[in-house]
Amino acid sequence: MSESPRLVEVRQNVLSKNDQLALELRQRFDQAGVRVINLLSSPGAGKTRLLEETLRQLGTRHRVAALVGDLATDNDARRLARSGAAVRQIETAGMCHLEADMVMGHLEGWHLADFDILFIENVGNLVCPTSYDLGEHGRVVLMAVTEGEDKPLKYPGTFQWANLVLLSKLDMAEAAEFDAAAAHTNIAAVHPGVPIIATSARTGTGMAEWLAWVEDL
């Protein structure tokens, strides 16, 4: 059954409002000189583990911060705070994505000029977050080697809008019988030319290349 015109109109209005707020956020980020990266993935792909290590390493030479989105609990924020970075949790109360107004509200009390790099860890979902601009300068999609090589074909929209794809949990590739060539082919099929970095936050593989990408953004 097709969507009603009224439902389509409501969704368009929501996205239009979000885009306007995202533009305002991006202007604020640019004025403060802070670069913002939006991290997307399905649940369990390793965003928090990767971000924890990223904050720890980058924190030795940059002023870093993170906003963490989850449906409930502040578990990830408390975990990331161990890195010494400034961290805040965004609890969405059941919403499957972050929106620009949520980000704007949770920046209250922070002086953005105090940071060089701000990470936004989106809610674990490869569908809803794709449509919502958060004012970021870079959008990164994580794809765990345990998820299957056809993930980009199942969720093309998410990968099409990515500035970078991180293949995560590389240390589990052999056990998962991960076909790297097939994964690269499928990513290229939906987004030709997008950079791909294979990483393992546990072993450190690919972390230097990933951090260099962040610093060059």
BELSULFEN-V335330 format. One line per field, one symbol per residue. ss: DSSP state (A for helix, B for strand, O for the rest). burial: + if it has 9 or more other C-alpha atoms within 8 Angstrom, else -. A space follows every 10 residues. Layout:
BEGIN
ss: ???
burial: ???
END
This chain:
BEGIN
ss: OOOOAAAAAA AAAAAAAAAA AAAAAAAAAA AAOOBBBBBB OOOOOOAAAA AAAAAAAAOO OOOBBBBBBB OOOOAAAAAA AOOOOBBBBB BOOOOOOOOA AAAAAAOOOO OAAAOOBBBB BOOOOOOAAA AOOOOOOBBB BBBBOOOOOO AAAAOAAAAA OOOBBBBBOA AAOOOOOOOA AAAAAAAAAA OOOOBBBBOO OOOOOOAAAA AAAAAAO
burial: -------+-- ----+--++- ++++++--++ --++++++++ ++--++++-+ ++++++-++- -+++++++++ +--+-+++-+ +-+-+-++++ ++---+++++ -+++-+---- -+--++++++ ++++++-+++ -+++++++++ ++++++--+- +++-++-++- -+++++++++ -++----+-- --++-+++-+ +--+-+++++ +--++++--+ +------
END
